[in-house]
Amino acid sequence: MFTSDRQRHIDALVERYRRLLEQCWPDNKATLDQIEPAVEELGQEMERVLGRIWQL
């Protein structure tokens, strides 16, 4: 993968995860029970996306 391709993938992933965080991250008064599902969802999404990229 060329450096520009690598950087393009990183930039796209950062933006994707930023949108996911904005959608599912609880407010500042969230309990651990509210935060855990958001973290789990983000982790699963990262595994799916990175798994697809690394199989290319």
Secondary structure, DSSP 8 states (H G I E B T S, - for coil): --HHHHHHHHHHHHHHHHHHHHHH---TT--HHHHHHHHHHHHHHHHHHHHHHHT-
